[in-house]
Structure formats: structure tokens, C-alpha cells
Amino acid sequence: MYEKRMLEELSWTEFDQLRKEIDTVLFPIGSVEVEGPHLPLGVDSIVALEVAKRVASGRKLLIAPLVAVTYSEWHMGFPGTLSIRLSTLTQVLRETCEDLVEHGFRRIMFINSHVGNDPAIMEIAHELLRCSAARVGMVNLWAIANQMGKDVPELKEKTFLHAGEIMTSVMLALRPELVDMNKAQKEFVKARIDSFVQKGSPQVAFRGISAYAYHLSDEVTQSGVMGDPLAATKEKGEKVVSLWVEFIRDYIAQNESSPRLDEITAHFDVKAPTAHKMLEALQRKGYLYFGRDSLSGFFIRVVERAGAAEVMIEVAIAGRVDKYGELYDFPEKLGHFATVLQGAKPDEVFAIAVMEDIPQASMLAQDLIIFDRGKSPQPGDICIGPIGTRFFLVRIDSKTFDEDTPSLVMAQEYPIPEDISDAGLGQKLHWYPLAYDEETHDMFIQIAEEQEWGIAEVPTDMIVATALRLSRALAF
């Protein structure tokens, strides 16, 4: 059965299903330019697409539509070359990648076979890193071949030369019907200035030192060939292609080490379909990204928006909290919760996943509370504090010390004075359970008695962490 991996070959329903199973998109990009009299103008595009197909075969990878016409201005002296402005190419890649990210893909891997595309790819890759949770990678096929030539002993040209042995061999392996070896000829570029040694396009050597002398290709070659294709064979090409495919597959495997959404939701017991769809929607928009972390096994990367500004935060998910504000389910390998938090280095920031609504604090299931272990608590702050050996979300409050009122509601009965910094008022920080109300009163009294805990001044070392912000799933 034919395996559909080309995006444009899929129906929208097939695409909708595949995007739930696939994280990485291969993005082939080439050129249409002179490649000598014996090779077609579309060598770069043909090779990029054919290699992408081989890489994707039998793997959970999707192939984006090929971008064939790119920036080839220096080859415009040869008929048939097509070139668009670099700014146009960048915008095409930008908008296409933004669409892929919106559809839920977190890994975009460019299969690039034309050096003129490098600047555009780099620009949009950095943009996506700043404004989304996506990651962009690129392999330049001819640059890889340049380094792998030594691993193909049959090659006479161990380095890649334009329209030379490596390129011609690859085309004989992939599309032999498009190669006319009867027209193949050897030609090497010659610098326009006698004191320069042409090293590449546009690299030259002057007094043995590399520099750049920009030129048009028809100024340094008459045929468009810049090497020796006469020794090219299909077998050499197959060896090069095989090395490409093996390398790219291994590279992608290393790049895909982050967990999928279903692994995260299973770990944190997220109930499908509503909550799962909520997280999935965020992930598709590029606002939420999950990865692996040495502290908790997972981390989140969230894009927080403040007006027109966007701030990327990355925090470890260190555990969960239930409707009573009790924290639980922390990494067993790291032991007790206090050890997890106080011993974790170097980052001071982590997140707790809210698993059930906590109406007393207007927190909803699937909210993420982001804490800082180093922030000093202030009245009104939500913190993590121990009640005996158990940990709860607590609200920090201040009151006039009164030993005769040892009630859990004591902090609520005394208003927070405007000037809490005046030591003369006798103010002290205290806490009460965040989920405390009339319904939970008896339960907390029982916990307090069991844990031998009562309202008292909060010692500094008893505050595990202070909440920085609440990231609400639907508030982005």
C-alpha cells in the first residue's frame, strides 16, 4: 500500500490524523539554476525532494511541499535560471512555517540543497524560536557531502564541486533519465583577478587567506560546471544518498527526544477529551510546549503575552495539586518534595499542575502555577508551606499577634493593614490553607491536629516557594 507522506497528497482528514501522530515536518528546498549542460536546471530541488522521501519512508515524518524557486541571482547569466528576492523567499518560508506551527508541528527540518537558501532559513528559524515553541533545524546536503566524501573511497573528487562528480553521481542514482553524460564536461572556476585563487562561490584566497569576491557565475565558468563530472557513476551516488539518509534520520531522532502530548497527559492524568483538547489547542498555536527535564522528567515552555510583547518562559513541572491545595505526585527518584525543590539546581523556578478546580482561589483544572524558590513571601502571596509533613498551597497574611485566637480563620479575621512594614504595629506573617472555607474547615482542623500544626508566625525556612504567576490555559 502506498504510504502517503507528502502533505499535498493528503486529504484534510488524513492530515488531521497524521498531525496527532507526527511532530516533525521535513521541508525540502532547492533551486532552479544552471548545473552544466549535462544536468537539468532543477537538480537542487529534485535532490532535496527525493532525499526527503527516502528519509520519511517508513518513519513518522511528514514532507512539506517543495520550495523550488529560490534565490539564485548570481546564476542569472545562464538561461533557464529562476530567482526570487531573498526577502521574498524569507517571507514564503516564514508564512509556511507559521502555518505548520499553528497546525501543531514542533519540529521543522529543512532538507536544503542550495547554499543561497541558508540566510532565509536562519532568519525564520530565529524568529520562530523567539515567538513560538517550535524548533527549526537544517541539513545542507551538499555541505554534508563535502564532509562525507572521504567515506566514499570510489570518489575522485572528495569534496563537493558545482555540477561535479558528487552532484552528477547523485542524479544518476536518483533520476538517471535526466542526466546526459554525453554532454558532461570538465571545467574548473578561474578567478577574475590573477592574484586570487577561486575557492568557491564567492570565496577566494588572497595571499593564502580566505576572503570573498562577489561575482556572477558566468564570469568564472562558461559551461556552469565547476568540477569534473566525467567519473560520476550511479553506484557512487547511491552511496552518498545512503550516507545522507542515515545521518538525517539519526539527527532527527536526537532532535525528537521531547515527549508527545499524550505522554504528558497520561503522566499528569489529564482527562480526555476536554482537558486534552485544551492543551492540544495551546500546543497547536505554539503557546505551550512540553519537553524533558532532569528534575521532573518534563518541562513546559509557555509564551506569555503582555500587550504586544511576548515572553518565553521555560519551567520544570514538579508535581500536581488537588482541590484541597495539597501537593503530591512528585518524582520518586528525587525523594521528598522538600528535597526536590530545595535541592534542585540551578533553576529556582518550577511549575505545579492544577488537577482539580480550587474555587476558593479561582483556580481551574489545567492551570499551571509557576513558583520561585528564591522569592521572599509578602502578604497576599500564594506559597507552598508544610503542615507537618504534608505540603499545601497556603495564603500568606499578616495580623496583629494574638495568642488567644488560635483559629485557622484567624488570618482572615484580621484585615491586612496598609503599612505592613511598620515593626511598631507588631505585624507578623502567617498563613492559612488556600482551599480553606466552611466546607473544608473540619478537614483542615483534623489535618492540623494530626500534624500537630497550629497558626504561628511563618519561619522563613518553612516557605518552600512563592507563586509568581498563574498561567491559565484559555487566557492566552
Beta strands, then each sheet from edge to edge (+ up, - down):
strand 1: 24-29
strand 2: 62-63
strand 3: 107-112
strand 4: 135-140
strand 5: 196-198
strand 6: 203-206
strand 7: 209-212
strand 8: 288-291
strand 9: 299-306
strand 10: 309-321
strand 11: 327-328
strand 12: 349-354
strand 13: 368-372
strand 14: 382-387
strand 15: 390-400
strand 16: 427-433
strand 17: 465-471
sheet 1: 2+ 1+ 3+ 4+
sheet 2: 5+ 6- 7+
sheet 3: 8+ 9- 10+ 11-
sheet 4: 8+ 9- 10+ 12+ 13- 17+ 14- 15+ 16-
end
